[in-house]
Amino acid sequence: MKYKIEKNTVQETLIIPLYARKVCSELYPNLYQDETAVRLINEIDYDFSEAEKKSHSLMQRFGSLEVAMRQNDLAFEVRDYLKSHPNAAVVNLGCGLDSTGRSCDNGSCKIYNLDFPDVIAVRDELLPTGEREENIPCNLNDTEWFAKIDASGGAVFFASGVFYYFLTEQVRTLVQKMADAFPSGVLVFDAANRTAVKMIAKTWLKSAKIKDVGAYFAVSDAKSELSLWDSRLHVTSRGYMLGYNDLRDPSVSGFFRFLAKVGDGMMKMQIVKIGFGDRTMKETCFQNIRAVVMAQGIEKTYQIRVFLCSSNFNSLLLAFQTALCYIPSC
């Protein structure tokens, strides 16, 4: 019996990217294959006639190529991490009905698929978990889900088409908390500049009555912009249309290769990779000094308060030395 998807429901929003991956597999078989998407489309009771018509248009076919390249790039980074961390956690953030985690399975990693509860409910029906796999219903911004990830062997997180719908401050906060919780882990995701995000968000921003698109996450120069968020972040990026594949395949026209170059260049469509490093010795000392002073309840002493307001390591060291004068001897 087929799984019925009604029009204008949350479940319907899962169909669009799923159908796109199925079309990708048909249009660009040498570049991309998603057997799970093809199978699921055949198991779903839904009227695909409108999507089928649109899939033949020029821009829809290029959009399908974008989807194919993005998924391939993210899978490449996951597999690359697993080479040095074979027992790592592979975490799909905002998974929908995507099966990238399974396609990267090396036989020893742990796979986690995270999304909103109503999405996970559909996934549980259509994609029941396999061996070493878990579906976790959650809000990504509520970091209680951290505790459910076994990162003892490392962790690689990936998000496909997700962060465009996050505020910049939400992405920054999530990344900083992940750096705290998963040292030596890696986060990989797709991003684009402000112009591209405005185009991507044109429809949903209007329906949500959101005027300030500038508040939503966009990035042009990932390394220079995102490295400022935290000294532990090791940021790199590559164009996601041509950064991993030159698209010299018979299925890709010269015009599409030109559009791909425009996308990577003018729109800064990119795969961003953030490695979570440990704090340096100075940074660790910096945090410990601050913690000691605060724990002793003497941070309001004028001299110490002045030092604590400084980000200068030597000033904090002086704060610690001064604090010792206020701490009762044991």
C-alpha positions as CSV (number, residue, x, y, z in Angstrom):
1,M,0.0,0.0,0.0
2,K,1.3,3.4,-1.0
3,Y,2.0,6.2,1.5
4,K,-0.5,9.0,0.8
5,I,0.8,12.6,0.8
6,E,-1.9,15.3,0.9
7,K,-1.6,18.7,-0.8
8,N,-0.7,21.7,1.3
9,T,0.8,19.7,4.2
10,V,4.2,19.6,5.9
11,Q,4.6,16.2,4.3
12,E,4.3,17.8,0.9
13,T,7.3,20.0,1.5
14,L,9.4,16.8,1.7
15,I,8.3,15.7,-1.8
16,I,9.9,18.6,-3.7
17,P,13.6,17.8,-2.8
18,L,12.9,14.1,-3.0
19,Y,11.5,14.4,-6.5
20,A,14.4,16.7,-7.5
21,R,16.8,13.9,-6.5
22,K,14.9,11.4,-8.5
23,V,15.0,13.7,-11.5
24,C,18.8,14.2,-10.9
25,S,19.3,10.5,-11.1
26,E,17.5,10.3,-14.5
27,L,19.0,13.4,-16.1
28,Y,22.6,13.0,-14.9
29,P,23.1,9.3,-14.3
30,N,26.9,9.5,-14.6
31,L,27.1,12.2,-12.0
32,Y,24.5,11.3,-9.5
33,Q,22.4,8.3,-8.4
34,D,19.9,8.2,-5.6
35,E,18.2,4.8,-5.7
36,T,16.3,5.6,-2.5
37,A,14.7,8.7,-4.0
38,V,13.6,6.7,-7.1
39,R,12.2,3.9,-4.9
40,L,10.3,6.3,-2.5
41,I,8.7,8.2,-5.3
42,N,7.2,4.9,-6.5
43,E,5.9,4.1,-3.0
44,I,4.2,7.5,-2.5
45,D,0.6,8.2,-3.4
46,Y,0.8,11.8,-4.7
47,D,0.0,13.7,-7.9
48,F,3.4,14.4,-9.4
49,S,2.0,15.7,-12.7
50,E,2.8,19.3,-12.0
51,A,6.3,18.5,-10.8
52,E,6.8,16.4,-13.9
53,K,5.8,19.3,-16.2
54,K,8.2,21.7,-14.5
55,S,11.1,19.2,-14.5
56,H,11.5,19.6,-18.2
57,S,12.1,23.4,-18.2
58,L,15.6,24.7,-18.7
59,M,16.0,26.2,-15.3
60,Q,14.4,23.2,-13.5
61,R,16.9,21.0,-15.2
62,F,19.7,23.2,-14.1
63,G,18.2,23.3,-10.6
64,S,18.3,19.5,-10.6
65,L,22.0,19.7,-11.5
66,E,22.5,22.0,-8.5
67,V,20.9,19.4,-6.3
68,A,23.1,16.7,-7.7
69,M,26.3,18.6,-7.2
70,R,25.4,19.7,-3.7
71,Q,24.6,16.2,-2.5
72,N,27.7,14.8,-4.1
73,D,29.9,17.4,-2.5
74,L,28.5,16.9,0.9
75,A,28.9,13.1,0.5
76,F,32.5,13.6,-0.6
77,E,33.3,15.5,2.6
78,V,31.5,12.9,4.8
79,R,33.5,10.1,3.2
80,D,36.7,12.0,3.5
81,Y,36.2,12.5,7.2
82,L,35.4,8.8,7.7
83,K,38.8,7.9,6.2
84,S,40.5,9.1,9.3
85,H,37.5,8.6,11.7
86,P,36.0,5.3,10.6
87,N,33.8,5.0,13.8
88,A,32.5,8.6,13.7
89,A,29.0,9.8,14.0
90,V,27.5,10.9,10.7
91,V,24.8,13.5,11.5
92,N,22.3,14.7,8.9
93,L,21.0,18.1,10.1
94,G,17.5,18.8,8.7
95,C,17.4,15.4,7.0
96,G,14.0,15.3,5.4
97,L,13.9,12.1,3.4
98,D,17.5,12.3,2.4
99,S,19.6,9.1,2.5
100,T,23.1,10.6,2.3
101,G,24.1,9.1,5.6
102,R,23.3,5.6,4.4
103,S,25.1,6.1,1.1
104,C,28.3,7.0,3.0
105,D,28.0,4.1,5.4
106,N,31.4,2.4,5.8
107,G,30.1,-0.4,8.0
108,S,31.3,1.0,11.3
109,C,30.1,4.6,11.5
110,K,26.9,5.7,13.4
111,I,24.2,7.5,11.4
112,Y,21.9,10.1,12.9
113,N,19.1,11.8,11.0
114,L,17.7,15.0,12.7
115,D,14.6,17.0,11.8
116,F,11.3,18.3,13.3
117,P,9.1,15.7,14.9
118,D,6.5,15.7,12.1
119,V,9.2,15.2,9.5
120,I,10.7,12.3,11.5
121,A,7.3,10.7,11.8
122,V,7.1,10.5,8.0
123,R,10.7,9.4,7.7
124,D,10.0,6.6,10.3
125,E,7.2,5.3,8.0
126,L,9.1,5.6,4.7
127,L,12.7,5.1,5.8
128,P,12.8,2.9,8.9
129,T,16.2,3.1,10.6
130,G,18.8,0.5,9.7
131,E,21.8,-0.9,11.6
132,R,23.7,1.7,13.5
133,E,21.1,4.4,12.5
134,E,18.8,6.6,14.5
135,N,16.2,9.2,13.6
136,I,16.0,12.0,16.2
137,P,13.0,14.4,16.3
138,C,14.2,17.8,17.4
139,N,14.6,21.5,16.8
140,L,18.2,22.0,15.7
141,N,18.4,25.2,17.7
142,D,17.5,23.4,20.9
143,T,20.8,21.7,21.6
144,E,19.5,19.0,23.9
145,W,20.0,16.7,20.9
146,F,23.8,17.0,21.4
147,A,23.5,14.4,24.2
148,K,22.1,11.8,21.8
149,I,25.1,11.8,19.5
150,D,27.8,9.3,20.3
151,A,30.9,11.3,19.1
152,S,33.5,9.1,20.9
153,G,34.9,8.2,17.4
154,G,34.6,11.7,16.0
155,A,31.6,13.4,14.4
156,V,30.9,14.8,10.9
157,F,27.7,16.9,10.6
158,F,26.2,18.0,7.3
159,A,23.3,20.2,6.3
160,S,21.8,20.4,2.8
161,G,19.8,23.5,1.9
162,V,19.1,24.1,5.6
163,F,20.9,27.2,6.9
164,Y,19.3,29.6,4.3
165,Y,16.3,29.5,6.6
166,F,18.2,30.3,9.7
167,L,19.0,33.8,11.1
168,T,22.8,34.5,11.0
169,E,22.8,34.7,14.8
170,Q,21.2,31.3,15.1
171,V,23.8,29.7,12.8
172,R,26.6,31.4,14.8
173,T,25.2,30.3,18.2
174,L,24.7,26.7,16.9
175,V,28.3,26.5,15.5
176,Q,29.8,27.9,18.7
177,K,27.9,25.4,20.8
178,M,28.9,22.5,18.5
179,A,32.5,23.6,18.8
180,D,32.2,23.3,22.6
181,A,30.5,19.9,22.5
182,F,32.3,18.2,19.6
183,P,36.0,19.1,19.5
184,S,37.7,17.5,16.5
185,G,34.3,17.3,14.7
186,V,33.5,18.8,11.3
187,L,30.4,20.7,10.0
188,V,29.8,20.8,6.3
189,F,27.0,22.7,4.6
190,D,26.0,24.7,1.5
191,A,25.8,28.5,1.5
192,A,25.6,31.4,-0.8
193,N,25.9,35.2,-0.8
194,R,23.1,37.7,0.0
195,T,22.0,38.0,-3.6
196,A,21.6,34.3,-4.0
197,V,19.8,34.0,-0.6
198,K,17.3,36.6,-1.7
199,M,16.5,34.6,-4.8
200,I,16.3,31.3,-2.8
201,A,14.1,32.9,-0.2
202,K,11.8,34.9,-2.5
203,T,8.8,32.7,-2.1
204,W,8.9,31.6,1.5
205,L,9.8,35.1,2.8
206,K,6.7,36.5,1.2
207,S,4.5,33.8,2.6
208,A,6.0,34.2,6.1
209,K,5.6,38.0,5.8
210,I,9.3,38.5,6.6
211,K,10.8,41.8,5.4
212,D,14.4,41.7,6.7
213,V,16.1,39.1,4.4
214,G,19.4,40.7,5.6
215,A,19.0,38.9,8.9
216,Y,19.1,35.5,7.3
217,F,22.4,33.6,6.9
218,A,24.4,34.3,3.9
219,V,28.2,34.3,3.3
220,S,30.5,35.5,0.6
221,D,34.0,34.9,1.9
222,A,33.5,32.0,4.4
223,K,37.0,31.9,5.8
224,S,37.3,35.6,6.6
225,E,33.7,36.0,7.8
226,L,33.1,32.8,9.8
227,S,36.5,32.5,11.3
228,L,35.7,35.6,13.3
229,W,33.0,33.7,15.2
230,D,35.4,31.7,17.3
231,S,39.1,31.1,17.3
232,R,38.6,27.3,17.3
233,L,37.0,27.3,13.9
234,H,39.0,26.1,10.9
235,V,37.1,27.3,7.9
236,T,37.5,26.4,4.2
237,S,35.1,26.5,1.3
238,R,34.8,25.3,-2.3
239,G,32.4,26.2,-5.1
240,Y,29.7,23.6,-5.0
241,M,29.0,23.5,-8.7
242,L,32.6,23.3,-10.0
243,G,34.7,23.0,-6.8
244,Y,34.5,19.2,-6.7
245,N,33.6,18.3,-10.3
246,D,34.5,20.0,-13.6
247,L,31.1,18.9,-15.1
248,R,32.8,17.7,-18.3
249,D,30.1,15.1,-18.7
250,P,28.0,14.5,-21.9
251,S,24.8,15.1,-19.9
252,V,25.8,18.7,-19.0
253,S,25.6,21.3,-21.8
254,G,28.2,24.1,-22.2
255,F,25.4,26.6,-21.2
256,F,24.9,24.8,-17.9
257,R,28.6,24.8,-17.2
258,F,28.5,28.6,-17.8
259,L,25.6,28.9,-15.4
260,A,27.6,26.8,-12.9
261,K,30.5,29.2,-13.2
262,V,28.2,32.1,-12.6
263,G,26.7,30.4,-9.5
264,D,30.1,29.6,-7.9
265,G,31.5,33.1,-8.9
266,M,28.9,35.8,-8.7
267,M,26.5,34.0,-6.3
268,K,29.2,32.5,-4.2
269,M,27.4,29.2,-4.1
270,Q,29.8,27.1,-1.9
271,I,30.3,24.2,0.3
272,V,31.6,25.4,3.7
273,K,33.6,23.2,5.9
274,I,34.2,24.1,9.5
275,G,36.6,22.0,11.7
276,F,36.2,22.3,15.4
277,G,39.6,22.6,17.0
278,D,40.6,22.7,20.6
279,R,41.4,26.0,22.3
280,T,45.0,27.0,22.4
281,M,46.8,26.9,25.8
282,K,46.4,30.7,26.1
283,E,42.7,30.5,25.4
284,T,42.2,27.7,27.9
285,C,44.1,29.7,30.5
286,F,42.0,32.7,29.6
287,Q,38.8,30.8,30.3
288,N,40.1,29.2,33.5
289,I,41.2,32.6,35.0
290,R,37.8,34.1,34.3
291,A,36.1,31.1,35.9
292,V,38.2,31.3,39.0
293,V,37.6,35.0,39.5
294,M,33.8,34.6,38.9
295,A,33.6,31.5,41.2
296,Q,35.2,33.5,44.1
297,G,32.5,36.2,43.8
298,I,35.1,38.9,43.6
299,E,34.5,40.0,40.0
300,K,32.9,43.2,41.2
301,T,36.0,44.5,42.9
302,Y,36.9,47.5,40.8
303,Q,40.4,46.6,39.7
304,I,39.4,43.0,38.8
305,R,36.3,44.2,37.0
306,V,38.4,46.4,34.7
307,F,40.7,43.5,33.9
308,L,37.8,41.2,33.2
309,C,36.4,43.6,30.6
310,S,39.6,43.1,28.7
311,S,40.2,40.4,26.1
312,N,44.0,40.8,26.6
313,F,45.6,37.7,28.0
314,N,48.1,39.6,30.1
315,S,45.4,41.8,31.6
316,L,43.5,38.6,32.7
317,L,46.6,37.2,34.1
318,L,47.0,40.3,36.2
319,A,43.3,39.9,37.2
320,F,44.1,36.4,38.4
321,Q,47.1,37.6,40.4
322,T,45.0,40.4,42.0
323,A,42.2,38.0,42.7
324,L,44.6,35.8,44.8
325,C,44.9,38.7,47.2
326,Y,41.2,38.5,47.9
327,I,40.9,34.7,48.2
328,P,41.2,33.4,51.8
329,S,44.0,31.1,52.4
330,C,43.1,27.4,52.9
